[in-house]
Amino acid sequence: MENKKIKCGQEIELKISDLAFGGQGISKVNKLIFFVKDGIPNQKIIAKISKVKKKYVEACNIKTLLKSENEIEPKCEHFKYCGGCTTQQLDYNNQLFYKQKQIKEIFTKIGKLINPKINPIISSKKIFYYRNKMQYTFSGNPWFIKDESYDDIIIGLHVSKRFDKILSIKKCHINNKIFNDIINIAKKVSIKENLIPYDVIKHTGYLRFLVLRIGVHTQEIMVNIVTSKNKPFLIKPMMDEIIANIPNIKSVVNTININKNNTDDGDIKLLYGRDFINEKIGNYTFKISANSFFQTNSFQVKTLYDCIIKTAEFKKTDTVYDLYCGTGTIGIYLSKLVKNVYAFDCVENAIKDAKYNANINNINNINFYKADIKDAFKDLKFNLEKPDVIIIDPPRPGLHQEVIKDIIHLSPKKIIYVSCNPSTQARDLQIFLKNNYSINCIQPIDMFPHTPHIESIVSLVKDR
């Protein structure tokens, strides 16, 4: 079969043989590779072609002819259309099996490792209702589903690969359960008050997003209503209804984004309570502001941090650098095990929150610095002790080349590389391995069941 003979919209019978990193099923016909949305291994399906590329074809499963022995009924009624989950139809043990397999393939193909020794993936304690943060979109442009009717305003999630179409959500199975109650109240009040949703094409309207956060271990809830204009009186009925019906609302803020960019960033106004909520990790309490980064699965974050501690084998004499520290959670969590922690981040509000978090937890051996990591260690900008251990937890694109050079120049005995994107992590590891570092441990962790995401911790040690 040649891809030039295949056309978009064409339907074809396929046997799914594997699961790709990203959650799509893989089918190989002769030398042609098909990536199939909603396809899982050992299914026989009818797939509809959506995109034809030179080296591969994209398609979606429109009819299952033969079920996989590992196939289960998805809990969520929105699964077929929503882009939030990709493998809810695959039983959880097999999700873990394929994530383990994907990690090995990534480190072999991208990281160029030969037979890498990878620890068994750590499963999630909860596989449903685990997310402590969700962003929902207000819209007047629904993704139409047969036999469904829609009001002038809906609230929901983006359909996969569509920036303009929103899937009306009644009940999500991976967000915190209380969020489902809040979004239904928000929708009811929006309709009653005739509020106008923002149109991302025309750039008109008022309501943009509803961002919800909860401290799972404190039960404190933040409601962030994102609008295109500073008219808080319009959303007061929504706020009042939510506060009256949902316990533990500790914060309601209004983020005003007057720009055309489709984000929840903007000028934040406090409407009710305080401008943050608290969450706990083990014995430590952390402040979470509207734009703070915090690990999205509170049930699994302690497991992640305990793995960092286990693989690092800290000593009380160690000086630790924590790069991309955010609000200081990792550094604070391990601070009592080491001599000193020096933590760096480029976001001013994150550093402000990090200092607050150190103070409320009575941590005195950690110092925070606002700095662009790729420039932080040039020209001896910071006159600090040399690090014994460096912890890096960068964004999805991975490490800047200058950062890698600086880390190698600092020459720590150990590097703990935490990543939510094993592909860029594996790419970066090649450089460390060429500069007198060896891999001591690779530990994958499942932070996000039913999605393709994998967290990975790699411990590197300096060769003697």
Secondary structure, DSSP 8 states (H G I E B T S, - for coil): --GGG--TT-EEEEE--EE-TTS-EEEEETTEEEEEET--TT-EEEEEEEEE-SSEEEEEEEEEEE--TTB---S-TTTTTBSS-S-TTB-HHHHHHHHHHHHHHHHHHTS--SS------B--S-SSS-BSEEEEEEES-B---TT----S-EEEEEBTT-SS-EEE-S--SSB-HHHHHHHHHHHHHHHHTT--B-BTTTTB-SEEEEEEEEETTTTEEEEEEEESS--HHHHHHHHHHHHHHSTTEEEEEEEE--SSS-SS-SEEEEEEE-SEEEEEETTEEEEEETT----SBHHHHHHHHHHHHHHHT--TT-EEEEES-TTSHHHHHHGGGSSEEEEEES-HHHHHHHHHHHHHTT--SEEEEE--TTTTTGGG-S-----SEEEE---TT---HHHHHHHHHH--SEEEEEES-HHHHHHHHHHHHTTTEEEEEEEEE--STTSS--EEEEEEEE--
